[in-house]
Every structure is written in structure tokens, then in C-alpha cells.
Amino acid sequence: MTSTWPPIDAEVSAAVTRQLHTTVSIYDRSGIIARFEDAFATRHNASHALLTSSGTAALHSAYYALGLGPGDEAIVQDYTFFATATPLLQLGAVPVLADVDIHGELDLGRAAELLTDRTKAVVITHMWGNPQNARRLRDWCDARGLALVEDCSHAHGATRDGVSVGELADAACWSLQGRKTITAGEGGILTTPHREVYEKATLLGHFNKRALAEVRTESPLYRFAETGLGLKYRAHPLGLAMAEVYLRRLDDWLLARQSHAARLENFLAGRVGISVLTPTGPDRTATFYAFVFTIDPHAAGFSREDLLRALRQCGYGEISTCDAMRPLHTYPVFAAPRSPVTVYKTSCLRCEPHVAERLAATSLRINVPADDGPAGHAFIDTAINILDRALNALAAPPGRTTLPA
């Protein structure tokens, strides 16, 4: 994914134009809404899919539909985007922040220490497109009677051990925002194996025609179908026209990214103090929303900031920090009990998230092209060549440099 993302070509333009001349607003589950939901559900082995106006709206719908409410607690990994957890606050629920391992996956040992009689769910994020071990998570939650929610916003199409992200969750949510692998410009989608979760999520944000058609008439929820429950979370058909094209390209894009990521991983392999967050391997199809690596300054002999300075001296700006994914406990909204805008009584942070803090402080990211053609390979060639120069310069004895003056 480069600065030109998403790719707007003749096929995408034609699809948007066709939709523009069909309709620009869909009230029910018809047309491109139905086509995209069906295709997305099939791709991710899901029983039900519900489009929303954003990934955040999908998460809010999921939490509501799973029955999370005032005083309930959900264990959320501290290393994620803040919108994974903020919808819980709208429901009066409390995100209890847990540490992760060196690959950005929820540390279940640390999570176990945070369980209380108020814990109702576990929320994980497949960070940077690295699919977590869904079977292990599902078994862990089942043994404790907890719902499992997956934020898959970085991980469209990812699999691990043959299991698609979201496949084993009680609810899974994806963003379709402009930087995502499958994008509608703005948008989101929720999947679930549970009919009741699907119907409750529909009621929350899809009143009248869709709810009247989708909520079972024998359900006690049906009487609320005409009005819904107060929100409007419909997706825009023009954006979905783009997303439908991109979904058809997903497998080719993932193959390209995995190939490029393997080259980057091979280049960094064996370099002291440098670790890759998302490993490649036969057990997983990672999506590489970004290729992320960390620098241990004590082992490497230089810091992340040293490497960034060296890269800037080379005139290279495609490698950056991951500031948008800093630990949740560093945001005031998760660290201010009983403030003017929060209702939770105790801090969301009840552990020492050392790994999350270390990942945030030491990681760098490279956007990975979805293009397997000359442009994509040239992008990776340049990244490797300039990284090599910068790393060699940092390893050079004092007084010597391989960087341009």
C-alpha cells in the first residue's frame, strides 16, 4: 500500500459510475448491499454479515448486540487503535486493558489475571494484519463463558491454521476506511454466527425496511423493527462499488504483499536487535497492512530515532513510526475515571503493559505494496537498498559514514 492507495483505475471508475446511475441510497438489503455482504461473508466463512458506516460503528453494533452494558467489563488488548475500545464507553461498559506478546497478540496469561465477575467479553485486534490464534482464543473464552470479539480492520482475508479471521468469533468487525486493504472510502462490516446478534445489530443502525425484512417476525425484537433503536449506520452504495471491485482482487493483493514482506523479512533476518512483528510462514496468511519491525537499542547499538535520522539523511520518508497505535492506557479517555466525559469508576489499566509500551516505543513501519508488478518490486528494492545503507552507516566505526553528506 503506497501513497496512491486506493488504486482508482478504469474498472473502479466504471463500477462507481454504474452505481451512481442505479441508486445512491439503499434502505434494505438489496443490490450492492446484498452482493457485498454475501461475498464478504463467503470469503470469511461467516453466517451473517452487516454493512455499517464505519468500522467503529460495526464494533459499537457488535458490543451492543452481545449485550454489553453499564458496569460490564471487556478485556481489550492495550496495543490497538483506540476505536477498538471507545464504543464500549458509549454503552457504559469498561475496557480493561491487557498486555500483548512480542507479535502484538493478546497475552492470555496476563488477561487471566484481569478476570472478574463483571468480565463479559474478550476483544482482540489482528494488528498490522497478523492473524492471532483463533482456535486458542475461542477455547480460552469458551472455558470461561466469555464472548470473543475480533477487530479485523487490518486483516481482510487473513487466515491462521486454516481459520479465517473472524470465523470463530461471536462477532468480528472490519473497517472499510480509505487506507484499508478493502476500502469503500468510509464504511465497516460486522460478521457473526449468531442470528440474534445479527438482528440486534441490525436494529441498532438499520431501521425500517431492512430491519422489517431481516428481524424474524416471531422474535420479541420485531416490534422495534420500524423505528430501530436510535442510530443510522447504513453504508454508502458508491463506496461499496469500489469495495466490491477490491474484494475480487484481494487474493492477488495478499499474494503480492506476502512476497514483498518475505523479502523484507529475509533482509532483516539475523540483524542483531531487530525483530519482525508479523512473521511469514505456512501456518498463516498475513495481510501486511504494514510491515512492522522493532529495534532493541541495547542489542542493536542504536535506537529507532537513530535509524530514522539515518533514513532522512538518505532522503527517504517511506519508513515511519506507528504513533497512531500507541497503547490505549496513554489516552486520557481510558485513564480518567469519573471525569466529565467518562462514567467508569476505576482505571481501565490494571496491569503493567510492558510489552505494549515497548512495541510502541521501538517499532517502525513500511507500507507494503499490493502490486506484484514492476512498481511494487521497485518500491521494495528501494526500501531494502536505503535500509541497507542506513544500517551499515549506523554500524560503521565513529568518524566513518556511508551516508550522503
C-alpha positions in Angstrom: 0.0 0.0 0.0 1.6 3.2 -1.1 0.6 6.8 -1.0 -1.5 6.2 -4.2 -3.9 3.9 -2.3 -6.6 3.0 -3.1 -6.0 2.3 -6.8 -8.5 4.1 -8.9 -8.5 2.6 -12.4 -11.0 2.2 -15.2 -12.7 -0.8 -13.6 -13.2 1.1 -10.3 -14.4 4.2 -12.1 -16.9 2.2 -14.2 -18.3 0.4 -11.2 -18.8 3.7 -9.3 -20.5 5.3 -12.4 -22.8 2.3 -12.8 -23.8 2.5 -9.2 -24.3 6.3 -9.4 -26.8 5.7 -12.2 -28.5 2.9 -10.3 -29.1 4.5 -6.8 -27.1 6.4 -4.2 -29.1 5.2 -1.2 -30.3 1.8 -0.3 -32.8 1.3 2.6 -33.0 -2.5 2.6 -30.7 -5.5 1.9 -30.8 -5.4 -1.9 -28.5 -4.6 -4.8 -24.9 -3.9 -4.0 -25.5 -4.2 -0.2 -26.6 -7.8 -0.6 -23.9 -8.7 -3.1 -21.1 -7.3 -1.0 -22.3 -8.8 2.3 -22.8 -12.2 0.7 -19.4 -12.1 -1.0 -17.6 -10.9 2.2 -19.3 -13.5 4.4 -18.4 -16.2 2.0 -14.7 -15.0 1.9 -14.5 -15.1 5.7 -16.7 -18.2 6.4 -19.4 -16.2 8.1 -23.1 -17.0 8.6 -24.3 -13.3 8.7 -22.8 -10.0 7.6 -24.0 -6.5 8.2 -22.5 -3.4 6.5 -22.2 -0.3 8.6 -21.0 3.3 8.1 -17.6 2.6 9.7 -15.5 0.0 11.5 -16.2 1.9 14.7 -20.0 1.6 14.0 -19.5 -2.1 13.4 -17.8 -2.5 16.8 -20.4 -0.5 18.6 -23.1 -2.6 17.0 -21.3 -5.8 18.0 -20.8 -4.8 21.6 -24.5 -3.7 21.8 -25.7 -6.9 20.2 -23.7 -9.0 22.5 -25.4 -7.4 25.5 -22.5 -5.4 26.9 -23.8 -2.6 29.1 -23.2 -0.5 32.2 -20.6 -2.0 34.6 -19.8 -4.9 32.3 -16.1 -5.4 31.6 -14.4 -6.4 28.4 -10.7 -7.4 28.3 -9.1 -5.4 25.4 -5.5 -5.6 24.3 -3.7 -2.4 25.2 -1.8 -2.4 21.9 -4.5 -1.5 19.3 -6.2 1.5 17.7 -8.3 3.5 20.2 -11.5 3.0 18.3 -11.4 -0.7 19.1 -12.4 0.2 22.6 -14.1 3.6 22.7 -17.5 2.2 21.6 -17.6 0.3 24.9 -17.7 3.6 26.7 -20.8 4.6 24.9 -22.5 1.6 26.4 -21.3 2.2 29.9 -19.0 -0.8 29.7 -15.4 -0.8 30.8 -12.5 -1.8 28.6 -9.9 -3.5 30.9 -6.6 -3.2 29.2 -4.3 -6.2 28.9 -0.7 -6.6 27.7 0.3 -8.3 24.5 3.2 -10.5 23.4 6.1 -9.5 21.1 3.9 -10.1 18.0 1.1 -7.8 19.2 -1.1 -10.7 20.2 -3.2 -10.8 23.4 -1.2 -12.3 26.3 -3.7 -14.7 27.7 -1.7 -15.3 30.8 -1.9 -11.6 31.6 -5.6 -11.5 30.6 -6.4 -14.3 33.1 -5.1 -12.1 35.9 -7.7 -9.4 35.0 -10.8 -11.6 35.1 -13.6 -10.5 37.5 -17.2 -11.5 37.9 -18.0 -8.5 35.7 -16.0 -9.7 32.7 -18.2 -10.5 29.8 -16.0 -10.4 26.7 -12.5 -10.5 25.2 -11.6 -8.1 22.4 -8.6 -8.7 20.2 -7.1 -7.0 17.2 -5.1 -8.6 14.4 -2.5 -5.9 14.5 -0.9 -4.9 11.2 -2.7 -7.9 9.6 -1.0 -10.6 11.8 -3.7 -13.2 12.4 -3.9 -14.3 16.1 -4.5 -17.9 17.1 -8.3 -18.0 16.8 -8.7 -21.6 18.0 -6.8 -20.9 21.2 -8.7 -17.7 21.8 -12.0 -19.5 21.2 -11.2 -22.3 23.6 -10.0 -19.9 26.2 -13.2 -17.8 26.0 -15.5 -20.9 26.0 -13.8 -22.3 29.1 -14.7 -19.0 30.9 -18.1 -18.3 29.4 -16.9 -15.1 27.6 -17.8 -13.7 24.2 -15.0 -13.2 21.7 -14.9 -10.1 19.5 -12.3 -9.7 16.8 -11.3 -6.4 15.3 -10.1 -7.4 11.9 -9.7 -3.9 10.5 -6.1 -4.6 9.5 -6.7 -8.2 8.4 -9.1 -8.6 5.5 -8.7 -12.1 4.2 -6.1 -13.2 6.8 -6.0 -16.8 8.0 -4.1 -18.9 10.6 -4.0 -22.6 10.7 -6.8 -22.7 8.1 -9.1 -20.5 10.1 -10.2 -17.1 8.7 -10.0 -14.1 11.0 -13.5 -13.6 12.5 -14.6 -17.1 11.7 -14.7 -18.3 15.3 -15.7 -15.1 16.9 -19.1 -14.2 18.4 -18.7 -11.0 16.4 -16.0 -9.8 14.1 -15.6 -6.3 12.7 -13.7 -4.8 9.8 -13.1 -1.2 8.7 -13.6 -0.2 5.1 -11.9 3.2 5.6 -9.8 4.7 2.8 -6.4 3.2 3.9 -7.7 -0.3 4.4 -7.0 -3.2 2.1 -10.7 -3.4 1.1 -11.9 0.2 1.1 -15.2 1.9 0.5 -13.7 5.3 1.4 -15.6 5.0 4.6 -17.5 2.0 5.9 -17.4 -1.1 8.0 -18.8 -4.6 8.2 -19.7 -7.0 11.0 -20.0 -10.7 10.8 -21.4 -13.2 13.3 -22.5 -16.8 13.5 -25.4 -15.8 15.8 -28.8 -14.9 14.3 -29.8 -12.9 17.4 -26.6 -10.9 17.4 -27.2 -10.1 13.7 -30.8 -9.0 14.3 -29.9 -6.8 17.3 -27.1 -5.1 15.4 -29.5 -4.6 12.5 -32.0 -2.9 14.9 -29.4 -0.6 16.3 -28.5 1.1 13.0 -30.7 -0.1 10.2 -34.3 0.8 11.0 -37.5 0.3 8.9 -37.1 -1.5 5.6 -34.1 -3.6 6.4 -35.0 -4.3 10.0 -38.6 -5.2 9.0 -37.2 -7.7 6.4 -34.3 -9.1 8.5 -35.6 -9.4 12.0 -37.7 -12.6 12.4 -41.4 -11.8 12.9 -41.6 -14.3 15.8 -38.8 -12.5 17.6 -39.6 -10.2 20.6 -37.3 -7.7 18.9 -39.5 -7.4 15.8 -41.9 -4.8 17.3 -38.9 -2.4 17.3 -38.1 -3.0 13.6 -39.8 0.0 12.1 -38.1 2.6 14.4 -34.9 0.8 15.1 -33.1 1.7 18.3 -32.0 5.2 17.5 -29.0 5.1 15.2 -28.4 5.1 11.4 -25.4 3.1 10.4 -26.0 2.4 6.7 -23.1 2.2 4.3 -22.9 4.3 1.1 -23.5 2.4 -2.2 -21.0 4.4 -4.1 -18.2 3.4 -1.8 -19.3 -0.2 -1.9 -19.0 -0.1 -5.7 -15.3 0.5 -5.1 -15.1 -2.1 -2.4 -16.8 -4.8 -4.5 -14.1 -4.5 -7.1 -11.3 -4.6 -4.5 -12.8 -7.7 -2.8 -12.4 -9.5 -6.1 -8.7 -8.6 -6.2 -8.0 -9.5 -2.6 -6.3 -12.8 -3.1 -3.9 -11.4 -5.7 -3.1 -8.5 -3.4 -2.4 -10.7 -0.5 0.0 -12.9 -2.5 1.9 -9.7 -3.6 2.1 -8.4 -0.1 3.3 -11.7 1.3 6.0 -11.9 -1.3 7.2 -8.4 -0.6 7.1 -8.9 3.1 9.1 -12.1 2.8 11.8 -10.1 1.0 11.9 -7.5 3.8 11.9 -10.2 6.5 14.8 -12.1 4.8 16.7 -8.8 4.5 16.4 -8.1 8.2 17.0 -11.7 9.3 20.0 -12.1 11.5 20.5 -8.5 12.2 21.1 -8.1 15.9 18.5 -6.2 17.8 15.9 -6.1 15.0 12.8 -8.2 15.2 9.8 -8.6 12.8 6.4 -8.2 14.4 4.5 -10.3 11.8 6.4 -13.5 10.8 5.7 -15.1 7.5 5.1 -18.8 7.4 3.0 -21.7 6.1 0.7 -21.5 9.2 -0.7 -18.1 8.3 -1.9 -15.8 5.6 -1.0 -12.4 7.0 -2.3 -9.3 5.1 0.6 -7.0 6.0 -1.4 -3.8 6.4 2.1 -2.7 7.1 5.4 -4.4 7.6 6.4 -3.6 11.2 9.8 -4.2 12.8 11.2 -3.3 16.2 14.6 -2.2 17.3 16.1 -3.1 20.7 18.5 -0.2 21.2 20.6 -2.2 23.7 21.2 -5.1 21.4 21.4 -3.2 18.2 23.6 -0.4 19.4 21.3 2.2 18.0 17.8 3.4 18.6 14.7 3.8 16.4 15.3 7.5 16.3 18.9 6.9 15.2 17.7 4.8 12.2 15.0 7.4 11.3 17.7 10.1 11.2 19.9 8.0 9.0 17.0 7.3 6.7 16.2 11.0 6.5 19.8 11.7 5.5 19.2 9.4 2.6 16.1 11.4 1.7 13.8 8.5 2.4 10.4 9.0 4.1 8.6 5.8 3.5 9.5 4.3 6.8 7.8 5.8 9.9 6.8 5.3 13.5 3.5 3.7 14.4 2.2 6.6 16.5 -1.5 6.0 15.7 -1.3 2.7 17.5 0.2 3.8 20.8 -1.0 1.9 23.9 -4.6 2.7 24.9 -3.7 3.5 28.5 -1.8 6.6 27.3 -5.0 8.2 26.1 -7.0 10.3 28.6 -10.3 8.7 27.7 -9.0 5.4 29.2 -7.2 6.9 32.1 -9.6 9.4 33.7 -12.2 7.6 35.9 -15.2 9.8 36.8 -14.1 12.6 34.6 -16.7 14.9 33.0 -16.9 12.5 30.0 -16.4 9.1 31.5 -18.5 7.0 33.8 -16.2 4.1 34.8 -15.2 4.1 38.5 -11.7 2.7 38.3 -8.9 2.9 35.9 -9.0 0.8 32.7 -5.4 -0.1 33.3 -4.9 -2.8 36.0 -1.7 -4.3 34.9 1.8 -3.2 33.7 1.7 -3.3 29.9 5.4 -3.5 29.4 5.3 -5.2 26.0 2.7 -2.9 24.6 4.8 0.1 25.7 8.0 -1.4 24.2 6.3 -2.2 20.9 5.0 1.4 20.7 8.4 2.9 21.6 10.6 0.8 19.3 8.6 -0.1 16.2 8.8 1.2 12.6 6.5 0.5 9.7 6.8 0.2 6.0 3.7 0.2 3.8 3.7 -2.9 1.7 2.5 -2.6 -1.9 -0.3 -4.8 -3.2 1.3 -4.5 -6.6 3.3 -7.5 -7.8 4.3 -5.7 -11.0 7.4 -3.6 -11.6 6.3 -0.6 -9.5 5.7 -2.8 -6.4 9.1 -4.6 -6.7 10.8 -1.2 -7.3 9.3 0.1 -4.1 10.7 -2.8 -2.1 14.0 -2.7 -3.9 14.4 1.0 -2.9 13.3 0.3 0.7 15.9 -2.5 1.1 18.7 -0.6 -0.6 18.2 2.5 1.6 17.7 0.5 4.7 20.9 -1.3 4.0 22.8 1.9 3.6 21.4 3.4 6.8 22.0 0.3 8.8 25.6 0.0 7.5 26.2 3.6 8.4 25.0 3.0 11.9 27.3 0.1 12.3 30.3 1.9 10.9 33.1 3.0 13.3 32.9 6.6 14.6 34.2 9.1 12.0 33.2 6.9 9.1 29.9 7.1 7.2 28.3 5.6 4.1 25.6 8.2 4.1 25.5 11.3 1.8 26.9 14.4 3.3 
